[in-house]
């Protein structure tokens, strides 16, 4: 686990060896990170390892709290001196840190401390550049070589006295209303912690808690810390509260993996500390991804557990349009580094094949992680989450203008082109005077990642452009709620999986054992009824029936491509352009429904109707939507398993031979007699191995003698010796043996290549068989229907 720089700002670094100084003391420099190193993505250490030191009160004459340090000023302890200098720094407007310490060589005790301005010195660049030579996230420079400092020394009496004080700074000081942002002055007090714990338990997030604290304390400067500190405290609070519950989840995951090695789980950092993010994917989830992993939803807004920890499932859509699981994560740390680790781990669990598209909630940290790990994947923000944000961010607008939300939905969902959306959006801003609204401008800048007109050219497995992506919360509805502990979560998680599996079995049964009612005499409808699952057929049938109310007019004819203008009867103002290449049986529509959902739209089906295309071209039947969606891939997996098994057996043989051979080496060096015997045995073994290589297994060895089968028939020479051993015609020199081995190796390589070709051909044949079965099924059903008529 990577630990951030918590507690390093003012800590003492102990050294065991002291070999510097004047013979009695040694100077120690304290390396300290810059203020901006305290970022959100640090992984907090276990709370038990964080210690605090009680602060003693300085000796301030006459109780003057505005006193300035001066040489000769005395304190009860070094902590009192540190507290006084930090209090002085807060009044003046700068941050402090420990710079140098001097220890006694006799007993190692600290006898001198130097407290400096946080802008003292200059930063040593420790950031590692990326492959292109640039630092991934360069930090702003905060050190400017400031000389302000306070040095204290211990006296014989045990009190500490100021031996040096430099007042002047070479930089601007921070005004009082911003001093709470300085690192040495940021502190979450006891009362603030209690309030944070209470509000966190009520389900309020960091932003809401900070708003409450600002109101409670009468201003952000009185709170004494930033929202980042609040987030860090909330994270550490979660870690303290989790305790054994996380351990119970880890025990569950370990037991599942011991039962089935294909059960995958991983913990970020040290598993024994139970303090970081956890990911797991059962065998069914990993198999599901091989069938339906073209589009994925990753939802971190599902916080239905006692600790408000994001339970983040990776999900998709199966061939029945049902949500299907690809893996789960329990997130304690929601930093960019955590999401990068999670996406890498998940990709490893699903064989390294990234999805075509991924949908997440509206979050800049997740977007950054996805850009790094899935650079080729189309990333979309969930519309449902953005509309939910809208209710919070535009609550005043909604209360004053009830029609705004309706207008916003129309603008986003019902516009047919980018131009139409842009025009509608600007009209909406003008109508409600929202041109300067910060959040609205932010989501407009992100429009290419959530507005449908920008996303239609990418597959998201949704049946309609206006469909809201389903929140995966429904997957676990009724099983997990805000009071669920992690111990109960494991049981409820299992029940949810069983319920989903039963629902899939039910729709599988319905698809196989019941025939849908056809609404047209079209052969294409009959074909689709036999190919698609029930739900997908119903959607296709809806599109097909709608073609009866649409007209297609040829507007352009250039070579093999004909362009049609398609519109509903009586609605000529709503037209769609369909380009159709009849030679290649390839069509595209301006609505891009097939690209978005994988099902043909009514506009292309209308063109098929007027051009007498009676059955669906194979290119427009996506296997992932068919009854046979789960066939074929298993064959690939089985072949891979066989290959892995073969590799494992080679490894086992190698390890066995190596172990036994090393026994001869270990024992052979003890004496010359044992050495000679070992060399003789190894030479005899080498001869037998050479024979086995030449004959590719044609020799069987039994009780120290060898029997030849095919070899004896091939070589009519005298192969019998007086000792009963078989004397085959072994090549007389090492050069001949090497040539023979090379020849056999070439034969082996050719055989392997042939096996690969045969395997590829077998897969191709099986694929053809499935297609022929499908075609025969359609023909048989057509014949049966004709016989009934």
N, C-alpha and C positions, 0 to 999 in steps of 0.2 A: 504494500500500500504506500502510495506517495503522500508524504506529509508536507503540508504547507508551512510557511514561516510563522506559524502561531507562536506567540510568546518569545520570539527571538529578539524583539526590539530592545528590551531592557534586561535580558537575561545574562547571567554570568556563565562564561564558558570555562570549564575547569580544565587544567592541564596537569598531567602527572609529572612531566619532566621539566625542570627549570634549570637552564644552563646559561642564562644571560644576566646582565646587570652588573652591579658593582661588587658582587660577592655576597650581598645580603638580600637583595631584592631583584625582581624580574618584572619587566613591563609586558603586559598582554593586551593585544588589540582585539576588540570585539567586532567581528564582521557582522554587519547588519544590512538587511535588504531595504530597498527604497519603500516609501509609503505606498506606492501604487502596486507593490507586489502582493498586497493583501487583497486578492481577487476572489471572485465567487467560486472559482473552480478548485480551490484548495480542498483537500480531503482532511477533515478534522481528525485529530488524534483522539484516542479514547479518553473520555472525560476523566478517568481515574489517573491518567498520566499528566494532567494539567494541574499545576500547583500554583497557589497564590501566596504572597508574603504579606503579612500584616504591616501596615504603614505606621511608623512611629511619628509622633508630632515633633516638629522642629522646635528648638529653643528660640522663640521669637520674643525679643524684649518688649515688655509692656503690651503684648498682644497685638502689635501692629501688623495687620494682615496685608498691607500694601508695601511692606518692607522690601527693599532691593538687596540682593546679596552683596557682601563686602568681605574683603580679606580679614581673617580673624574670627569670622562668625562661626559659632559652635552649634553642633547638633548631637543628639543622643546617640544616633546611629547613622550608618551610610544610607539606610532606607529613608530616614527622616530627611536627610540632605537631598536625596533624589526626589522625594515628594515635594519638598519646598521649592526646588528648582523647577519642577514640572508645573507647580501651582503658579509660580512667577511667570513661566513661559505662557501659560494660558491667559494670564492678565495682559501680557505684552503682545502675544499673537504669533507664537512659533511653537514648533514641536521639538521634543528632546529625545535623546537616546544615550546609551552608555557607549563611550568610545574606548578608553584605555583603563586598565587596572594594573596595579603593581602589587605583587605578592612578596611575602617574606620567604627567603630561601630556607630559613631554619624550620619553619613549621607550615609554610604554604598559605598562611592566612593573608587575606587581602588587607593592605595597609594604605592604599591610595586608590581613589576613583576619579575618573574624568567624565563629566556629563557635558554633552555638546549639543548644539543646534542640529536638527535632523538634516540640514542642508550643508553640514560640514563635509569637507573633502569632495572627491569626485567619484562617480560610480565606475567600478570596474566592469566592463562589458562581459558578462558570462553567458549571454544568450547564444545559442547555437544556430548558425545560419542554415537554411534549407538547401536543397540540392542546387537551386538556381542562384545561391549566394546571398539570398535575402533572408532577414530575420522574419519568422512567420508573423509574430505579433510584437513589433518594436514598442517599447515603453518610453514614455516621456522622461526627459532628464529632469531630476529633482535636486541633485547635488550641485552647489555653486561655489564650493570652497569657503563657506562661512567660517569665521574664526571665533564666534561667540562660544563661551564655554565656562564651566565651573569645575574646579578641582578641589577635592577634599582629602585630607590625610587624617589618619588615626593618631591620637595622642597616647602618652603613657597612661593617662587617666581612663582611657577607653572611649573618650568623646572624640568626635570628628570635627575638624576645623577647616575652614575655607583657606586654601593656600594660594589660589589664583582665581581671578574672575575677569572675563572679557565680556563687556557689555555690548559692544557695537556689532551690528549685523550688516552684511553687504547685499541685502535683498529687502524687498518690501515685506512688512509684517502683515499678518492676517487680521482683518477687522473682527470685532467681538461676535458679530452675527454669523461668522463662518468658522470660528475657532473650533467648533465641535467636530469639524471635518478632519482636523489634524490627528494623526495617528496616536500620539501619546496621550491625547485627551479624550479619546473615544472609549467609553466604558459603560457597559450595561449594568446598571445598579440593581440591587436586590428588589426594590419595589417594581422596577421596570420589568425584571424577569418574571415576577409573579403575574403581572398584567399580561405579558406576552404569552405565558403558559395558559392563562385563562382564555384569552382570545383565540389562541391556536387550537385549544381543545374544542372551541365552538365552531371551528371550521373556517376561521378568517385567515386570509393570506397575509404575506409580509406588507404589501401596500396598504391594506386595510388596517393592520395593526399599527403601522407608523402613523397613519392619519389619526387613530385614536390616541396614540401617545402624544402627538403634537397638540391635540386638543386638551388632553389631560394636564400637560406640563406648560401650556401657554406659549408654544412656539418651538420650532425645530432646534434652536440654539439651547433651549433649556432641557431638551431630551438628553443631550450629551453623547449621542452616537448616530450613525447613519443607517439607512435601510439595509445596506450590505451587512453591517454588524448584526442587525436584527435577523437577517436571513441566516447568518452563521450560527447565532445562538439557537434559532429554531431548529437548525439541522442537528446541532449537538444535543439539543433537548430530545429530539426524536431518537438519537442513538442511545441516550441514557435510558429512555423509557422502554425501548424495544426489549432490551435484556434477553431473557431466555426465549422469547417468542421467535426471534430470528433464528436462534439455534434450533428450535423445533422445525422450522422450515428447512434449514440445511440438513437436519437429520432425515427428513422426509425425502429430500432430493437424493441424498446418498443412498438411501434404501432403494429408491426407484432405479438408480443406476446399477446397483448391485444385482437387482432382479433382471435388468435388461441393459446390457452394455451400450445399446444404441440410444438409451435415454441420455440426453445431453444437458449438462448444467455447468455454469461457471460463476465465480465470485470475483469481483474486482478487488485486487489486493489480497491481504491475508485472510483466508477463510476462517481461521480460528478466532479472529477478533470480532467477526460478525458485524462489521461496522461499515460495509460498503454495499454497492449495488449487486443484485443477484439476477441471473438470467437462466432460464431453462426451456427445453423443448423436448416433448416426449416423442417416441417413434412415429406416432400417428401424425403429429404436427409436422414433422420433417418429411414424411411421405406426402402429406397434403400439399406441401410446397412444390413438390415435383410436378403435381398436376395443375395447381391453381396459383402458382407463385408469380404470375405475370403482373398482378397489381396487388399492392399491400396497403393496409391502413395501420398506422401506429398512433395510438391514443394515450396521451399522458394525463388527460383530464379526469380519469376514472380514479377517484380517491376514496372509494368506499371501504375504508378500514379505520380502525380506532385511531391510528396515528396520522391520518391524513397523508400517508405515503402514496405517491402515484403508483398504482398497479397498471403497468403499461403492456398491453397485449399487442402482438403482431398478428393481424388477421387478414383474411381475404374473402373471396366469394367463391363457393363451389358451383358445380354445374346445375344445381337447383336454385341458385340465387341465395343460398343460405350463408350466413357468416361461418367461416372456418378458421381454426386457430393455427398459427405458424410458430408460436413461441410466446413466452411471457417474461416480463421483468418486474422486479420490485425495486424502485429507485429511492435511495436515501439521499444521494447527492445528485442534483439536477444541473450540473455544470456542463459546459461544452465537452470537457475531457471525458466526463462520464458517458455522454451520448456517443462520442467517438468510440469509446471502448465497447459500448453496448452494440452499436451497429456492426463493428468489426466482428464481435463475438457471434452475433446472430448470423452474419454472412458465413462464418465458419461452420455454424450448425446446419445451414441449408446448402452446403456443398459449394459455396463461393459464387453462386449465380445470382447477381443482383436483379431486382424486379424491373419491369418496364416503367412502372409508375408507383409512387408512394404518396399517401395522403396523411397529413399530420395536423395537429392544432396549430394555430397562428403563433409561432414562437421563433424569435431570431436565433436563439442558441441551437435549437434543433435544425434550423435551416443551415446554419454554418457547418454542423456536424455532417449532415446529409451531403452537402456540397463536397466535403472532403472524402467521404467513404463511397458515395454513390454518384460520382460526377456525371454519369451518362443517364441516370434515372430521372424521369420527369417528376418534379416535386410540386405537390398541390397542397394548399391550405384548405382545411375543411370549411365549407360555406356555413354549415350549422354552427360551428364555433364562432365564426366571425359575426354572424347575426346575433348570437348570444352576447358577444362582447358589445355589440351595438346597443343593446338594451341598457348596458351599464354606462358606456361612454357617452351616449346621447340621451340619457334619461330625461334631461330638461327639455330637449327638443321633442321627444316623444310625448311628454306630458302636455306640452303646449300645442303640438300638431299631431293629433292621432293618425292622420293620413300619411305621415312621413314614412312609416314602416312599410305600408302597402306600396307606396311609390318606389321605395328602395328595392323591394322584392321584385317588382315588375321590371325595374331597370336592370337588375342583375340576371333574372331568370328568363325574361321574355324577349330580350333583344336578340336579333338574329345575326348581327354582324358587329365587327369591332367599331365601325363608324357609327352605327346606330347606338351602341352602348355609350360611346364617348359623348355623343350629342345629348343623350338622355341624362347622363351623369352630371354634365355641366348645367343642364336645365334644372336638375334636382338641387344642386348647390345654390343656384341663383334663387330658386323658388323659396327655399328655407333659409337663405342668407348664411350658408355654411362654407363659403370659400376659404375662410381662415381657420376652420376647425382642424386642430392638429391631428387628432386620431383619424378623422375622415380622410385627410390628405395622406396619412400614412398607409391606410388600406388601399387607397387609390394608387399609390406608388407600387403597391404589391399586387395590382390587379391581374397581372399575367399569371399569378399563382393561385387564383381562386375564382375569378370570374369565368363562367363557362365558355363564352365566345373565344377566349384565348386558349382553351384546353381541349377543344373538340377533336384535334388531330392526334390525340394520344389515347391509348386504351386504358379505361378505368373500370370496365366491367359493370357499368351502370346502364339501366334499361332506358333512361331518358336523360336528356341534357339538363332538364330542370330538377332532376331527382337530387335530394340532399343526400350526401354520403352518410350511410348509417353509422351512428356512433356505436362502437363495439360494446358500449355499456350494456346493450340489450343482451349480449352473450351471457352475462352473469346476473342479469336482473332476477330478483327473487331468491338469490343465493348468498349475495354479499351486500352488507350495508355498513353504515357508519360505525356501528358498534362491534363489528367483526374483528376478533383478535386474529393474529397470524396462526395460532393453533387451530382455531375453528376455520380459518380461511382454507387450510389444506383440505379439510373434509368437504367444505362447500365447493371448492374448486373441482374436486373429483366428481361431485354430484352434477355440477354444471356440464362437465365433459360428457358424462353418461347421458344426460338429457339431450344434448346436441346430437350425440351419436344416434340415439333412438329416433329423433326427428328426421335425421338423414336416411336411416333405414326405412322409415315409413314412406317418405316421398320416393325412394328407390322402388319400393314395392308397388306404389301407385303407378309409377311410370311404366313398370314392366308388365303389370297384370291388368291394367285398365286401358282401354282405347279412348282417346279424346273424340268428341263429337265434331265432325267436319262441317264447315259452313259454306263451302264452295265446291264445285266439281273440279277444281284445279288440281292437276297431278302434282304441282309444287306443294300444295297443302298436304297431300297424302305423304309425299316424300318427307316433309318436315315433321309430320306426326310420328313417323317411324324413326327419325334420326334424333331429334331434340328431346330433352327431358320435358316433363309435363309443363312446368312453369315457363320454360323458355319457348315451348311451342305456343302456349297461350299468348305470349307477347308477340311472337311472329305472326300468329293468326290475326291478332288485332291489326297489325300493320298491313297484312294482306287484304283483309276485308275493307280497310280504308281506301285501298286503291280503286274500289268501285265508284268512289265519289271524286276521284282525281282525273284530270285530263293532262295528257302529255303532247306538247306541240314541238315539232322539229324546227329548230331555229338556225342550225348550222350543220353543214355536212362537208367535212374536210377529210378526204381519204377514208381510212378505216374508222375514224372517230366521228360520231354524230352527237351533237349537243341538243338536248331537249329542255324545254321550259315546262316545268310541272307545277300545277296549281290546283287547288280544290275548286270544284264547280261553284261559281258565284263569288269566289274570293281571289280574283285575278291580281289583286294588289299584293298577295302573299305568294310569291313565286320562288321556285328552287330550280337550280340548273344542274342537270345530270349529263355527264359525258359518258358515252357508251362506245366501247370498242368491240364490235360484234365478232371480229376475227379471234380475239383473245378472250372473249366473254368477260370483259373487265369493265366495271362501271364505277364512277365516283359521283357523289352528290355534294352540293354546297352545304348541306346540313351536317355532313360528316358523322352521321349516327353510327355507321358501321365501324369507323375508326375509333369512336368513343366507347361503343358498347359491344361490338362484335356481332350485331344483328343488322340485317338489311332494313333500310327505312322504306316507308310507303312510296317514296318518290322513285327510288330505283326499281322497286317492285312494279310500279305503274309502267315504267319504261319496258321492263321485261314483258309485261302483259301486252302492250301494243306492238312489240317486236316479236311476239310468239316464242318467247323463251319459256318453256313449259316446266323445266326443273331447275333447281338451284345449282349453279356452277359450284364445283367442289371447293374453290377458293373462298367461297362465302359461307362455308360450314366450318366454323371453328370447333375443333375437337373438344375444347374445354367446356362447351355448352351442350355436348351430345351425351347420349346414354352411355357411350363407350369412353367417356372422358378419362376413366382410370385404367384403361387397357393400354398395352404397348410399353408404357414406361417401366412397368414392373420387370419386363423382359430385360431391359437395359440394366436395371438394378441387380437382377439375378446374375447376369453375365459379369457385372462388376464384382459381385460377391464371390463368384467362382474364381475370378482373376485374383482377388485379394486372398482367397483361400490358398491358391497355388503359391502366391508370394509368401504367405505365412509358413507353408510347409517347407519351402526353400530355406527360409530363415531358421526354422527349427532344425533342419538337417545340418545347416552350416554351424549352428551353435553346438550341436551334439558332437560333430566331428572335431571342431576346434577344441572343445573341452577335453575330449579323450586324447587328442594329439598332445595337448599341453601336459597331460599326465606323464607321457614318455619323456618330455623335456625336463620336467621337474625332478623325476626320479633318475634320469640318465646322467645327470651331472654329479651324482654323489660318488661314484667310483668308476674306474676305467672298465671293469667287467660289466657293470650295468649299462655303461655308455655303449660298449660294443654290441651288447645284446639288443639294446634299443635301436641302434642304427641298423642292425640286421633286420629287425622286425619292420622298421619303417621302409627299408629297401624292398622287402618282400611285399609289403602293402602297396608300394608305389608300382611294382610290376603288375599286381592284380588290378589296380585302378586303371593302368594303361590298357590292359586287356579289355576291361569293361567299357572304356571309351571307344576302343576300336570296333567293338562288336555291338555297341548300343544296347547293352543288356542281354546279349545272346549267350552269356556264360552264367551258369548257376554255381555258386560255391557252397559246398557242404562238407563240414568236418575237415577243413583244410585242403580238400581236393576240389577240382573244378570239373564240371560236366559240360561238354560242348554239344550243341544241337545243330544249328544251321552252319556253324563255322566248320565242323568236321566234314560236312558234305561239300563245302566250298573248297577246302584245302586238302587234297589227297595225300599230303606228305605224312611221314611217320610222326605222330604226335605223342607217342607213349614213351616214358622213361622208366628206368628200372625202379625208381622210388615210388612209382604209382602216381606221381604228379603228372598233370597233363602238360606237355611241352609244346605249346603253340609257336607258330612262326612269328616271333616278336621282332620288330625292327631292330637291327643290330646297333644302331647309333641314336644318340639323342636328336640329331638333325632329322632323321627319318621319323622319329616319334613326333617331333614338332610339326612336321608336314602333315602327318596323319591326323593330328589333333586339329590343325587349321582346317583341313578338308572336312572333318566331321562337324566342326563349328559352323562352317558355311552351310552344310546340309541342315543343321539345326536352325539356323537363321531363316533359311528358305521355308522350312516347315512352319516356323512361327508366323512368317508373313502370309503363308497360305491359310493358316488358321484364322488370321485377322480378316482376310478376304472372305473366307467361308462364313465367318460370323456376321460380317456386314451384309453379305448376300442373304443370309437367313433372316436378319431383321427386315430387309427389304421385302422378302417373300411374305413374311408374316404381315407386314403392313398392307401389301397388295391383297392378301387373303381377307383382311378385315374390311377393306374397301369393297371387295367383291361380295362379301357377305352382306354388306350394307345395300349394295345395288340389287342383289338377289332378293333381299327382304322387301325392298320397295316394289320389285316386279311381282313377287308373290302376292303382296297385298293388293296390288293393282288388278291381278288376275282374279283374286277372290272377289273383289268388288265388282268386276265385270260379270262374273258368274252369277252373283246375286241379282244384278240388274237384268 
